[in-house]
């Protein structure tokens, strides 16, 4: 499978409310990001305004296409129509890379449109790896897969999530999109050490980091929920600093916001904080 | 239990609150499932609210929520795009609001516009280009003429003034207009450049549009305009031919025709 070279930089997700910001006139300063990430499914379309805007943004920035519906963990395999449309988008945009999540979203009849947790079993691993092989073959390139946040674990689990991810990358040659907020959320929800998680991963396979906000636990709810609707929490920034210091290569860092999307300057300010933390973490002691 | 069986049981539990949780699950899994169930409902309702913005305004929060929940139960999403969760919502509204059929018509219009927003880009055929293309046509060529209509453009008969309703819902505080039309009209939905749009036109556009969209010929379109009359008089045929010409002219004027076949 192809090699994905490291790309160091800081970026944001392209959301509709910020289209005008990213389509600045030629005499105006460009949005200060190194790349833009888009949700694949929003652009797996035939035409119209949305596609035209993506192509115009592509002229100014490298694009990452990030999916939420590949359902790489589905026991029934991948959707051929989905792969065809994703490949068409990939050819149209020529992205830095294509990513999705370690999760499943559907069975043969219905789609939850949520990132559902994989049973961490040998059978689950085999299904995921077979699907990744098929997706990477269809796209003709290696992909990145993101560690999910989760709200339950299965009694039948045989592996830790980091062991699962490690074996997944070894068997398929895929790379990792490390969502630091997801590690933080799942560690709190399931009682494992976030540092054990990081130490257990093949960090040389990480090419990108996601940072996002979450809804903390409450007196009535023990579970932390990954919401992407607010600023990144301090605990996640701390974990980000540790992760950056541990990685052996530069990575692309981005802030994810999918709900209650603020004006662009607020997200750029968060991105500046990421830049500062990364700079500090990489200064020799 | 195989992976497929586990995933089946998991998804059933998300879609149906009354479904039993998978065997062997305890309190921690039940608490997690509550989050996944809430996420699913939120995702479907949010997607519907985004697609059916004006229908939601018309129904109000409680009515739209009721319709959304009915839709999620009656038509759980099956496609890979969350936008597809709204497919068939007009049917859900037709059943739920049988005494207010304008709701289903409005929902149909919003769905049609969503479909058009991402349709393939095409250039409309101008009246001048059409005129040049058919300049040398004889009766035989005219009879065999087919049209390529804009992809995903659509038309149907409606009983309510969707133009007035659409405008009123787009203006905060606007009064609700009189909706019942004196007689049915065709709602023609297409895209002007990148912008989905619609108009209400004479009722006979609907049958003519359906005929030409199915790949039939101009002769068939005239036949559709004659209707069920098995033995039309020459005058009726002449009138239908004139209507076909007027309808085609309107479609060319609006940019609905993109080519000839």
Interface residues (C-beta under 8 A of the other chain):
Chain A: X41 X44 X45 X46 X47 X48 X49 X50 X51 X52 X69 X71 X74 X75 X76 X79 X81 X82 X104 X106 X107 X109 X110 X111 X112 X113 X114 X116 X119 X121 X123 X124 X127 X150 X151 X152 X153 X154 X155 X156 X189 X222 X223 X225
Chain B: X1 X2 X3 X4 X6 X7 X8 X10 X11 X14 X15 X24 X25 X26 X28 X29 X31 X32 X33 X35 X36 X39 X40 X43 X44 X47 X76 X77 X78 X79 X80 X81 X82 X85 X116 X117 X118 X119 X120 X121 X151 X191 X194 X195
